[in-house]
């Protein structure tokens, strides 16, 4: 009598539990590198544990949380078969939102959804997340890998993450601190970061048909290498500014562009004016604009245009702030100022033309 079974199984439905277990084993070494003393246990539990008694040193600790993904940039990684940088982008998108209020990043969890679990591929994604967590100063305390056959193709995947940070209540940054005459300091982006890729892909790949493997002279490398350049993680840079000088607010430049994100931290009655002539965007922005005949307003409300983070500081803090960022190897400059525009007017505007 045959011992073979003909009934349906999880495996026959497309889910490979053994491959998932293998992926967990491969990623453990990378997760271990993100450890902080407050983290308890390791991978394999139902929940990640963080010792909250570490927050006793705060008078009134405020927890800051954020969640995000990296959008359609994952399509570039999939097409090129490069999986160890997209996690870096994920950490940047989450933790740079958290640091905006002055919070120190504490820990993060991730969610990786795939059409089919390829253990080495999943481990490469987690490697990137772990390396990003080290750069942000936070721990990776848990996550989930989900296999969705039938909904995603075998090579398709997506990533998302959530993070938590902490800030002393009386050191919370934001609109309430901003004053007329404050300086707007721009911090250089590493490239496109992780926003606007639906436009970028439409223009460069779908319409122009440019090959990802093709060398682009103006970029000095292949198009794929440029599009996969990891998002800069500013968390520790921002915390260094807070330690060395007075900071009133930060703004993380993501979807919506510089003006829209800067406007989110400007209080009623004040206006941020940013002078385009203070910097020259990297060549990739010009490539998108010219290849797709994209109007400047459309470009600026979609892409970061070379500025990934903004710090708003009092005028007397400018020199120390710029020196601090320079010491950390980050290109930064005074890009504008805060002006009074009347009680019921608020927002941000870009003026002038790029250098």
Legacy VTK file of the C-alpha trace (Angstrom):
# vtk DataFile Version 3.0
C-alpha trace
ASCII
DATASET POLYDATA
POINTS 355 float
0.000 0.000 0.000
1.463 3.355 -1.011
2.392 5.846 1.755
2.246 8.781 -0.635
-0.442 11.395 0.018
-2.382 13.112 -2.714
-4.204 15.672 -0.583
-3.476 19.370 -0.656
-0.683 20.770 1.476
0.877 24.112 2.341
3.818 23.220 0.101
1.601 22.349 -2.839
-0.077 25.743 -2.358
3.317 27.377 -2.842
4.509 28.040 0.720
7.889 26.591 1.684
8.197 26.545 5.480
11.678 25.001 5.377
12.937 27.814 3.133
11.548 30.321 5.609
13.395 28.632 8.454
16.596 28.698 6.415
16.156 32.427 5.792
15.833 33.051 9.533
19.075 31.193 10.204
20.915 33.190 7.534
19.723 36.556 8.840
20.550 35.952 12.527
24.175 37.084 12.226
23.125 40.395 10.708
20.416 41.095 13.265
22.915 40.407 16.060
25.087 43.277 14.811
22.301 45.778 15.614
22.111 44.864 19.293
21.667 47.465 22.014
21.999 46.637 25.728
18.258 47.168 26.219
17.338 44.350 23.810
16.343 41.022 25.381
16.311 37.662 23.642
16.878 37.060 19.953
15.101 36.055 16.787
12.492 33.336 17.008
10.168 34.711 19.643
6.685 35.958 18.961
7.645 39.502 19.949
10.826 41.520 20.211
11.639 42.693 23.715
13.147 46.035 24.729
13.901 46.873 28.360
11.907 50.050 28.997
13.588 50.585 32.371
16.308 52.267 30.331
13.896 55.181 29.967
13.946 55.898 33.721
16.686 58.455 33.146
14.121 60.633 31.379
11.955 63.025 33.374
9.063 62.682 30.940
9.926 60.352 28.047
7.857 60.681 24.896
7.843 57.707 22.553
7.953 58.564 18.866
6.896 55.990 16.273
6.832 55.816 12.485
6.183 53.277 9.770
7.061 53.341 6.079
8.247 51.440 3.038
10.439 52.271 0.066
7.821 52.426 -2.674
8.535 51.209 -6.173
12.298 51.381 -5.707
11.954 47.668 -4.929
11.270 47.145 -8.647
14.763 48.393 -9.498
16.296 46.006 -6.962
14.243 43.139 -8.376
15.207 43.886 -11.968
18.910 44.054 -11.110
18.896 41.206 -8.616
20.479 43.435 -5.975
18.877 42.955 -2.573
21.372 44.179 0.044
20.724 47.929 -0.239
16.944 48.254 -0.182
16.859 47.568 3.563
19.168 50.521 4.119
16.521 52.654 2.369
13.835 51.270 4.645
15.666 52.257 7.822
16.257 55.755 6.456
12.594 56.277 5.633
11.473 55.220 9.111
14.187 56.465 11.444
14.758 59.818 9.751
11.071 60.545 10.312
11.487 59.702 14.000
14.533 61.911 14.553
12.711 64.956 13.147
11.087 65.587 16.539
14.445 65.200 18.284
13.909 61.575 19.264
16.724 59.061 19.595
15.974 55.914 17.533
15.609 52.868 19.787
14.384 49.865 17.838
12.781 48.738 14.610
10.830 45.810 13.201
10.484 44.834 9.551
7.993 43.089 7.277
9.185 41.390 4.092
6.569 40.057 1.695
7.710 37.764 -1.135
6.170 35.652 -3.853
8.572 32.830 -3.061
11.085 32.581 -0.227
14.632 32.475 -1.560
16.574 32.275 1.730
19.725 34.017 0.492
17.657 36.814 -1.038
15.672 37.412 2.144
18.871 37.338 4.179
20.411 39.955 1.866
17.427 42.235 2.426
17.738 41.817 6.194
21.482 42.444 5.933
20.703 45.853 4.443
18.165 46.581 7.175
20.648 45.591 9.868
23.408 47.748 8.377
20.958 50.646 8.222
19.999 50.143 11.856
23.665 50.356 12.853
23.952 53.667 10.978
20.793 54.936 12.703
21.873 53.751 16.139
18.838 51.517 16.669
18.273 47.802 17.210
16.440 45.437 14.878
14.409 43.458 17.390
12.075 41.453 15.175
10.233 41.095 11.925
8.187 38.907 9.648
8.770 37.249 6.304
5.546 36.352 4.509
5.292 34.166 1.408
2.357 35.076 -0.854
2.253 32.707 -3.839
-0.461 33.554 -6.318
-0.502 37.212 -5.264
3.139 37.961 -6.062
5.405 36.495 -8.723
8.302 34.326 -7.608
10.759 37.218 -7.850
8.427 39.929 -6.519
8.817 41.367 -3.044
8.046 44.383 -0.893
9.390 45.686 2.402
7.975 47.799 5.208
9.086 48.682 8.684
8.103 50.364 11.917
10.337 52.080 14.430
10.270 53.649 17.869
12.361 56.397 19.418
12.332 58.494 22.577
12.695 62.191 23.371
12.521 64.196 26.592
9.251 66.137 26.582
10.865 69.511 27.162
13.322 68.875 24.307
10.677 68.054 21.723
11.443 69.860 18.456
8.874 71.344 16.124
6.910 74.400 14.979
6.544 75.892 18.461
10.279 76.599 18.617
10.688 78.301 15.231
11.208 82.059 15.182
11.565 84.797 12.561
15.171 85.047 11.449
15.970 81.360 11.947
18.262 79.865 9.318
17.252 76.988 7.066
20.178 74.575 6.760
20.018 72.030 3.953
21.736 68.648 4.195
22.733 67.007 0.933
20.881 63.961 -0.324
22.791 60.919 -1.556
20.618 60.821 -4.674
16.957 60.183 -5.374
16.567 58.461 -1.990
13.287 56.462 -1.962
10.594 58.752 -3.332
9.312 59.531 -6.796
10.345 56.224 -8.329
7.021 55.789 -10.109
7.838 58.962 -12.068
11.502 58.012 -12.487
10.681 54.517 -13.751
7.985 55.858 -16.074
10.318 58.437 -17.598
13.630 56.602 -17.782
12.591 52.965 -18.197
9.101 52.816 -19.671
9.193 55.814 -22.004
12.886 56.246 -22.812
13.747 52.571 -22.534
17.117 53.241 -20.925
18.863 50.018 -19.816
19.595 49.733 -16.122
22.937 48.122 -16.936
23.904 50.922 -19.334
26.632 53.410 -18.377
25.442 57.026 -18.253
28.323 59.445 -18.740
26.709 62.305 -16.816
26.178 60.006 -13.837
29.624 58.442 -13.983
28.153 54.966 -13.493
25.348 52.734 -14.702
21.761 53.888 -14.441
20.966 50.980 -12.140
23.760 51.876 -9.748
22.465 55.435 -9.583
18.860 54.406 -8.990
19.848 51.957 -6.245
22.056 54.451 -4.383
20.962 53.983 -0.748
19.018 56.717 0.999
21.211 58.689 3.359
20.467 58.048 7.019
20.610 61.338 8.937
19.564 60.152 12.391
22.946 60.339 14.108
23.830 63.558 12.264
20.679 65.218 13.586
21.312 63.959 17.109
24.859 65.339 16.900
23.425 68.752 16.002
21.096 68.635 18.997
24.018 67.848 21.293
26.308 70.581 19.981
24.014 73.549 19.356
20.446 74.827 19.515
18.046 73.316 16.974
14.441 74.374 16.570
13.150 71.850 14.041
14.025 69.288 11.389
12.205 68.353 8.199
12.766 65.043 6.408
12.423 65.663 2.669
10.479 62.716 1.241
7.334 62.378 -0.884
6.002 65.795 -1.806
9.411 67.397 -2.187
11.283 70.060 -0.271
8.689 72.830 -0.051
5.789 70.613 1.024
7.771 68.782 3.714
9.342 71.956 5.048
5.893 73.549 5.290
4.835 70.760 7.679
6.998 72.212 10.469
6.388 75.935 9.884
4.015 77.569 12.423
1.129 79.850 11.526
2.243 83.341 10.599
5.749 82.352 9.486
7.139 81.354 6.107
10.254 79.483 5.031
12.031 80.869 1.973
14.604 78.592 0.318
16.959 79.917 -2.354
17.561 77.416 -5.147
20.780 79.203 -6.147
22.516 77.920 -2.992
23.024 74.449 -4.464
23.173 72.429 -7.683
21.122 69.215 -7.771
22.957 66.043 -8.787
22.897 65.109 -12.499
20.245 62.418 -12.011
17.584 65.079 -11.412
18.457 66.811 -14.666
18.378 63.440 -16.430
14.811 62.821 -15.269
13.740 66.369 -16.150
15.187 66.411 -19.669
14.386 62.822 -20.602
10.745 63.144 -19.594
10.323 66.854 -20.340
9.163 67.160 -16.730
8.216 70.667 -15.654
10.130 72.135 -12.719
7.094 72.346 -10.440
6.269 68.691 -11.083
9.874 67.679 -10.459
10.124 69.653 -7.216
6.901 68.317 -5.752
7.956 64.732 -6.515
11.716 64.511 -5.920
14.012 65.827 -3.178
16.145 67.776 -5.705
19.315 67.110 -3.744
18.199 67.980 -0.207
17.331 65.089 2.100
17.020 66.785 5.474
16.487 70.344 6.716
17.542 71.775 10.074
16.039 75.052 11.278
18.344 76.768 13.751
18.708 80.248 15.270
21.129 82.460 13.375
23.737 82.267 16.145
23.836 78.452 15.814
24.657 78.366 12.102
28.457 78.214 12.332
28.493 75.423 14.907
25.813 73.490 13.036
27.699 73.630 9.726
30.978 72.712 11.422
29.357 69.753 13.182
27.928 68.374 9.952
31.197 68.963 8.099
33.074 67.029 10.791
30.671 64.156 10.156
31.392 64.248 6.413
27.994 65.644 5.477
27.699 68.453 2.935
25.394 71.159 4.337
24.742 74.839 3.676
22.453 77.743 4.570
19.685 77.528 1.997
17.187 80.057 3.328
15.516 81.715 6.275
12.289 82.013 8.229
10.331 85.223 7.659
7.139 86.768 9.022
4.260 86.579 6.542
1.284 87.469 8.711
-0.890 85.735 11.255
-2.851 83.520 8.860
-0.125 82.693 6.359
2.182 79.734 6.656
4.218 77.455 4.400
7.449 77.307 2.429
8.547 78.620 -0.943
11.466 78.034 -3.287
12.887 81.115 -4.990
15.574 81.767 -7.593
17.242 79.279 -9.931
19.716 76.545 -9.166
23.391 77.376 -9.315
LINES 1 356
355 0 1 2 3 4 5 6 7 8 9 10 11 12 13 14 15 16 17 18 19 20 21 22 23 24 25 26 27 28 29 30 31 32 33 34 35 36 37 38 39 40 41 42 43 44 45 46 47 48 49 50 51 52 53 54 55 56 57 58 59 60 61 62 63 64 65 66 67 68 69 70 71 72 73 74 75 76 77 78 79 80 81 82 83 84 85 86 87 88 89 90 91 92 93 94 95 96 97 98 99 100 101 102 103 104 105 106 107 108 109 110 111 112 113 114 115 116 117 118 119 120 121 122 123 124 125 126 127 128 129 130 131 132 133 134 135 136 137 138 139 140 141 142 143 144 145 146 147 148 149 150 151 152 153 154 155 156 157 158 159 160 161 162 163 164 165 166 167 168 169 170 171 172 173 174 175 176 177 178 179 180 181 182 183 184 185 186 187 188 189 190 191 192 193 194 195 196 197 198 199 200 201 202 203 204 205 206 207 208 209 210 211 212 213 214 215 216 217 218 219 220 221 222 223 224 225 226 227 228 229 230 231 232 233 234 235 236 237 238 239 240 241 242 243 244 245 246 247 248 249 250 251 252 253 254 255 256 257 258 259 260 261 262 263 264 265 266 267 268 269 270 271 272 273 274 275 276 277 278 279 280 281 282 283 284 285 286 287 288 289 290 291 292 293 294 295 296 297 298 299 300 301 302 303 304 305 306 307 308 309 310 311 312 313 314 315 316 317 318 319 320 321 322 323 324 325 326 327 328 329 330 331 332 333 334 335 336 337 338 339 340 341 342 343 344 345 346 347 348 349 350 351 352 353 354
